[in-house]
Amino acid sequence: MICALTAYPTSEEFVMFSFHPHSSDQNGRRPVRRTRSFLTITALALLALAVPQAGMTAAYGSQPPPKPTSITVTAQTDPGVLASLEGTPAEAMPDVLTAVGQAFQVTVSLWTAGQPAAYPNATPVTLAPSAGPGTLTLVGGTPAEIPRNQTSATFSVMYSAPTAALSVTGTVGSGNKKLTGQSASFPVDLTLAIQSGSSPALLNGTAGADAAGCTTVDRQHPVCGLVALPNGATGNVALSLGVCPTAEACSKGALVTQLIANLDDTDGSGLYTRTSPATMTIVCDKSICGKGGVPSYRALWSQTATGTLTTTPACPAKGVIGADQLFCTDTVSSTRDNAGDLHLVVRFLHDVRGTI
């Protein structure tokens, strides 16, 4: 579930939601495919991987491999993160799940005419990020290279700044023999934390996407999502806070909260119902959400990791999701606190991604 919040650069179903002033309601129809994911804000310690990492292909044996004429570059989630989310539906997981200062992997593969290729000697690899505010760093400090007669190598790296769309360029060789490839783009979240689906913070609704219970929401930290899963989740849950994609209709400066989780019981039945749903409360600083009455705001929501954030409909009653809805903004339960900050309550059945 992915929830996008407009406040910070931001499961079986994946939902994204954000606060967005809106006067008309839209129906949240059931998607063809549901992805379960939810945003978790807590620092996640990742183990550094040796560089180059296991993931190189076997050598060609006695036959000399063909010389490369092209390369491909792919990015993947760190294996430690994947292992911690074992049991989460595969469709709920983005291609790369990472955050500032947390490891992910980049694989550089060598090709000739669509067939694996290799160099006869160990060959240095240069990895560089797309234009952006951060720095790409190799984990472990060992220079990146593809060993002799190997057709690919995998490297563990980290990025230093949140961004909605990072891509990594790999380069081997030099001059007219230089080969270059670029990965698909992926987000680097501000925070990412993995916690048990039975975590007390999730059960009592104090699990914050900022990894600190959303205790600080101000002009510098304008949006944060609190997740309440009173029936818990099956397995572990990932909660993150990230930058809103530039093409989305998020409020200026808003962040996106994402939840990745399995919200089905072990027998496959849903843990939440329309009369007893899961809840995300988007806390939005008055610098972004200070104008207009509470009922004029709607969260922006998506049930896929990369889906477009769309405006949530209003719930038909307090604490209830409509018969034709999978999620809704509970305008009756939503409030403003004494500081004038908006607390927008969204009810949902499956993993989400959301913002304002």
C-alpha positions as semicolon CSV with decimal commas, in nm:
position;residue;x (nm);y (nm);z (nm)
1;M;0,000;0,000;0,000
2;I;0,139;0,339;-0,088
3;C;0,025;0,659;0,062
4;A;0,157;0,991;-0,068
5;L;0,178;1,285;0,164
6;T;0,250;1,639;0,055
7;A;0,491;1,744;0,320
8;Y;0,829;1,596;0,259
9;P;1,005;1,497;-0,051
10;T;0,818;1,153;-0,056
11;S;-0,040;-0,493;0,035
12;E;-0,138;-0,707;-0,072
13;E;-0,239;-0,392;-0,235
14;F;-0,028;-0,088;-0,279
15;V;-0,192;0,249;-0,212
16;M;-0,057;0,599;-0,238
17;F;-0,234;0,892;-0,082
18;S;-0,183;1,265;-0,041
19;F;-0,369;1,563;0,096
20;H;-0,516;1,770;-0,180
21;P;-0,789;2,036;-0,152
22;H;-1,080;1,905;-0,353
23;S;-1,448;1,984;-0,354
24;S;-1,581;1,687;-0,550
25;D;-1,555;1,316;-0,466
26;Q;-1,437;1,040;-0,693
27;N;-1,516;0,672;-0,653
28;G;-1,226;0,449;-0,554
29;R;-1,297;0,144;-0,768
30;R;-1,136;-0,194;-0,711
31;P;-0,826;-0,229;-0,933
32;V;-0,774;-0,532;-1,150
33;R;-0,459;-0,624;-0,960
34;R;-0,401;-0,543;-0,596
35;T;-0,060;-0,484;-0,450
36;R;-0,005;-0,491;-0,071
37;S;0,245;-0,231;0,050
38;F;0,261;0,031;0,323
39;L;0,490;0,320;0,414
40;T;0,710;0,276;0,718
41;I;0,923;0,553;0,860
42;T;1,209;0,406;1,057
43;A;1,577;0,381;0,991
44;L;1,676;0,042;0,850
45;A;2,029;-0,084;0,905
46;L;2,153;-0,270;0,599
47;L;2,451;-0,502;0,585
48;A;2,724;-0,392;0,347
49;L;2,776;-0,632;0,062
50;A;3,113;-0,729;-0,075
51;V;3,200;-0,558;-0,403
52;P;3,179;-0,709;-0,653
53;Q;2,901;-0,921;-0,507
54;A;2,788;-1,273;-0,588
55;G;2,583;-1,230;-0,899
56;M;2,866;-1,256;-1,148
57;T;2,809;-1,518;-1,412
58;A;3,037;-1,816;-1,443
59;A;3,347;-1,793;-1,662
60;Y;3,336;-1,931;-2,013
61;G;3,572;-2,219;-1,937
62;S;3,833;-2,295;-2,203
63;Q;3,656;-2,099;-2,476
64;P;3,741;-1,728;-2,492
65;P;3,419;-1,524;-2,455
66;P;3,328;-1,274;-2,727
67;K;3,428;-0,913;-2,669
68;P;3,142;-0,688;-2,545
69;T;2,977;-0,439;-2,776
70;S;2,710;-0,315;-2,532
71;I;2,619;-0,318;-2,163
72;T;2,301;-0,309;-1,959
73;V;2,258;-0,162;-1,611
74;T;1,983;-0,274;-1,372
75;A;1,907;-0,170;-1,014
76;Q;1,752;-0,401;-0,753
77;T;1,643;-0,396;-0,391
78;D;1,908;-0,504;-0,141
79;P;1,877;-0,880;-0,066
80;G;1,856;-0,807;0,308
81;V;1,548;-0,591;0,256
82;L;1,388;-0,853;0,030
83;A;1,454;-1,125;0,288
84;S;1,294;-0,917;0,564
85;L;0,977;-0,883;0,354
86;E;0,952;-1,250;0,258
87;G;0,589;-1,345;0,211
88;T;0,485;-1,005;0,080
89;P;0,309;-1,051;-0,256
90;A;0,564;-0,997;-0,534
91;E;0,335;-0,755;-0,717
92;A;0,335;-0,528;-0,411
93;M;0,710;-0,476;-0,425
94;P;0,863;-0,199;-0,636
95;D;1,167;-0,291;-0,845
96;V;1,388;-0,096;-0,605
97;L;1,297;-0,024;-0,243
98;T;1,557;0,196;-0,076
99;A;1,610;0,521;0,113
100;V;1,881;0,776;0,178
101;G;2,196;0,608;0,305
102;Q;2,056;0,256;0,260
103;A;2,203;-0,003;0,028
104;F;2,064;-0,121;-0,303
105;Q;2,227;-0,318;-0,583
106;V;2,337;-0,232;-0,936
107;T;2,423;-0,505;-1,187
108;V;2,632;-0,432;-1,498
109;S;2,607;-0,698;-1,772
110;L;2,816;-0,729;-2,091
111;W;2,666;-0,825;-2,429
112;T;2,747;-0,891;-2,793
113;A;2,465;-0,937;-3,044
114;G;2,228;-1,027;-2,763
115;Q;2,464;-1,288;-2,616
116;P;2,663;-1,262;-2,290
117;A;3,016;-1,132;-2,345
118;A;3,324;-1,068;-2,133
119;Y;3,666;-0,901;-2,123
120;P;3,986;-1,110;-2,105
121;N;4,113;-0,891;-1,820
122;A;3,954;-0,736;-1,512
123;T;3,781;-0,415;-1,627
124;P;3,698;-0,111;-1,412
125;V;3,337;0,006;-1,398
126;T;3,230;0,364;-1,334
127;L;2,887;0,411;-1,173
128;A;2,728;0,757;-1,172
129;P;2,384;0,888;-1,068
130;S;2,151;1,082;-1,293
131;A;2,143;1,455;-1,237
132;G;2,024;1,525;-0,884
133;P;2,115;1,655;-0,540
134;G;2,292;1,345;-0,408
135;T;2,606;1,133;-0,435
136;L;2,628;0,765;-0,530
137;T;2,871;0,568;-0,311
138;L;3,003;0,213;-0,332
139;V;2,946;0,012;-0,015
140;G;3,273;-0,130;0,117
141;G;3,503;0,109;-0,069
142;T;3,644;-0,152;-0,310
143;P;3,680;-0,017;-0,667
144;A;3,410;-0,148;-0,896
145;E;3,532;-0,383;-1,165
146;I;3,415;-0,679;-1,368
147;P;3,658;-0,972;-1,324
148;R;3,824;-1,129;-1,625
149;N;3,605;-1,358;-1,833
150;Q;3,295;-1,270;-1,630
151;T;2,984;-1,152;-1,812
152;S;2,841;-0,940;-1,530
153;A;2,903;-0,811;-1,180
154;T;2,677;-0,678;-0,906
155;F;2,771;-0,389;-0,680
156;S;2,621;-0,261;-0,356
157;V;2,571;0,117;-0,353
158;M;2,396;0,396;-0,159
159;Y;2,256;0,737;-0,254
160;S;2,275;1,042;-0,028
161;A;1,956;1,240;-0,103
162;P;1,583;1,173;-0,144
163;T;1,455;1,180;-0,500
164;A;1,149;1,063;-0,689
165;A;1,348;0,934;-0,987
166;L;1,710;0,818;-0,967
167;S;1,880;0,629;-1,247
168;V;2,233;0,490;-1,247
169;T;2,469;0,505;-1,545
170;G;2,741;0,242;-1,583
171;T;3,048;0,286;-1,803
172;V;3,323;0,042;-1,899
173;G;3,624;0,105;-2,121
174;S;3,737;0,441;-2,254
175;G;3,761;0,644;-2,571
176;N;3,593;0,497;-2,882
177;K;3,572;0,161;-2,702
178;K;3,372;0,301;-2,413
179;L;3,039;0,128;-2,348
180;T;2,761;0,294;-2,147
181;G;2,423;0,184;-2,013
182;Q;2,160;0,335;-1,784
183;S;1,916;0,178;-1,541
184;A;1,545;0,252;-1,528
185;S;1,460;0,527;-1,279
186;F;1,336;0,451;-0,927
187;P;1,266;0,652;-0,608
188;V;1,506;0,692;-0,317
189;D;1,289;0,760;-0,013
190;L;1,365;0,995;0,273
191;T;1,311;0,718;0,530
192;L;1,248;0,345;0,518
193;A;1,187;0,107;0,807
194;I;1,090;-0,256;0,837
195;Q;0,893;-0,368;1,141
196;S;0,691;-0,664;1,255
197;G;0,327;-0,677;1,146
198;S;0,240;-0,716;1,515
199;S;0,441;-0,409;1,621
200;P;0,265;-0,220;1,904
201;A;0,311;0,105;1,711
202;L;0,116;-0,036;1,414
203;L;-0,152;-0,182;1,639
204;N;-0,210;0,143;1,829
205;G;-0,167;0,381;1,534
206;T;0,157;0,553;1,636
207;A;0,373;0,411;1,354
208;G;0,497;0,714;1,164
209;A;0,640;0,727;0,815
210;D;0,920;0,948;0,946
211;A;1,039;0,667;1,177
212;A;0,972;0,894;1,473
213;G;0,596;0,874;1,521
214;C;0,537;1,200;1,328
215;T;0,630;1,394;1,642
216;T;0,774;1,680;1,437
217;V;0,554;1,829;1,166
218;D;0,651;2,183;1,070
219;R;0,750;2,395;0,770
220;Q;1,072;2,193;0,729
221;H;0,890;1,861;0,785
222;P;0,548;1,944;0,641
223;V;0,384;1,603;0,594
224;C;0,393;1,273;0,777
225;G;0,168;0,966;0,778
226;L;0,057;0,768;1,084
227;V;-0,057;0,412;1,015
228;A;-0,299;0,214;1,229
229;L;-0,333;-0,161;1,168
230;P;-0,538;-0,278;1,470
231;N;-0,542;-0,636;1,337
232;G;-0,175;-0,622;1,242
233;A;-0,030;-0,763;0,920
234;T;0,100;-1,102;0,811
235;G;0,481;-1,095;0,825
236;N;0,684;-0,776;0,828
237;V;0,576;-0,434;0,706
238;A;0,775;-0,166;0,521
239;L;0,684;0,196;0,589
240;S;0,854;0,480;0,403
241;L;0,830;0,852;0,337
242;G;0,938;0,986;0,000
243;V;0,929;1,267;-0,251
244;C;0,617;1,313;-0,460
245;P;0,678;1,251;-0,833
246;T;0,682;1,577;-1,026
247;A;0,403;1,466;-1,261
248;E;0,161;1,408;-0,972
249;A;-0,092;1,661;-0,841
250;C;0,054;1,670;-0,489
251;S;0,049;1,987;-0,286
252;K;0,374;2,179;-0,324
253;G;0,635;2,035;-0,088
254;A;0,424;1,732;0,004
255;L;0,572;1,392;0,083
256;V;0,437;1,047;-0,001
257;T;0,381;0,778;0,260
258;Q;0,410;0,422;0,136
259;L;0,297;0,102;0,306
260;I;0,412;-0,238;0,182
261;A;0,254;-0,526;0,368
262;N;0,047;-0,841;0,345
263;L;-0,295;-0,744;0,479
264;D;-0,442;-1,092;0,429
265;D;-0,463;-1,355;0,699
266;T;-0,278;-1,685;0,660
267;D;-0,593;-1,838;0,511
268;G;-0,608;-1,567;0,242
269;S;-0,898;-1,371;0,390
270;G;-0,862;-0,997;0,437
271;L;-0,760;-0,870;0,779
272;Y;-0,972;-0,556;0,732
273;T;-1,331;-0,494;0,629
274;R;-1,537;-0,196;0,520
275;T;-1,677;-0,158;0,870
276;S;-1,343;-0,227;1,040
277;P;-1,080;-0,083;0,804
278;A;-0,714;0,005;0,839
279;T;-0,634;0,375;0,884
280;M;-0,374;0,624;0,775
281;T;-0,375;0,973;0,921
282;I;-0,187;1,226;0,713
283;V;-0,057;1,507;0,932
284;C;-0,005;1,817;0,716
285;D;0,157;2,137;0,842
286;K;-0,048;2,454;0,822
287;S;0,212;2,600;0,582
288;I;0,069;2,360;0,321
289;C;-0,276;2,270;0,452
290;G;-0,371;2,580;0,651
291;K;-0,638;2,717;0,420
292;G;-0,993;2,594;0,375
293;G;-1,219;2,380;0,587
294;V;-1,128;2,023;0,676
295;P;-1,402;1,870;0,451
296;S;-1,247;2,042;0,147
297;Y;-0,936;1,821;0,167
298;R;-0,894;1,479;0,011
299;A;-0,597;1,246;0,017
300;L;-0,425;1,142;-0,305
301;W;-0,401;0,766;-0,322
302;S;-0,264;0,476;-0,526
303;Q;-0,284;0,101;-0,476
304;T;0,026;0,028;-0,682
305;A;0,391;0,123;-0,625
306;T;0,407;0,322;-0,946
307;G;0,041;0,407;-1,006
308;T;-0,093;0,758;-1,054
309;L;-0,209;0,927;-0,734
310;T;-0,580;0,993;-0,762
311;T;-0,816;1,182;-0,534
312;T;-0,990;0,964;-0,276
313;P;-1,369;0,977;-0,243
314;A;-1,533;1,072;0,086
315;C;-1,637;0,790;0,318
316;P;-2,015;0,743;0,342
317;A;-1,999;0,754;0,724
318;K;-1,746;0,782;1,006
319;G;-1,508;0,485;1,012
320;V;-1,680;0,310;0,720
321;I;-1,569;0,238;0,361
322;G;-1,847;0,239;0,099
323;A;-1,960;-0,080;-0,073
324;D;-1,806;0,037;-0,402
325;Q;-1,486;0,170;-0,242
326;L;-1,148;0,028;-0,140
327;F;-1,042;0,348;0,035
328;C;-1,190;0,685;0,128
329;T;-1,120;1,008;0,316
330;D;-1,307;1,011;0,648
331;T;-1,400;1,379;0,660
332;V;-1,596;1,331;0,985
333;S;-1,292;1,194;1,172
334;S;-1,048;1,442;1,015
335;T;-0,959;1,746;1,226
336;R;-0,722;2,034;1,285
337;D;-0,505;2,044;1,596
338;N;-0,440;2,349;1,816
339;A;-0,144;2,447;1,597
340;G;-0,367;2,461;1,289
341;D;-0,217;2,148;1,130
342;L;-0,451;1,921;0,935
343;H;-0,502;1,557;1,040
344;L;-0,660;1,392;0,737
345;V;-0,793;1,042;0,805
346;V;-0,803;0,783;0,526
347;R;-0,963;0,439;0,564
348;F;-0,841;0,153;0,345
349;L;-0,851;-0,225;0,296
350;H;-0,523;-0,298;0,124
351;D;-0,169;-0,164;0,099
352;V;-0,148;0,194;-0,012
353;R;0,061;0,489;-0,113
354;G;-0,073;0,834;-0,035
355;T;-0,024;1,207;0,013
356;I;-0,210;1,537;0,002
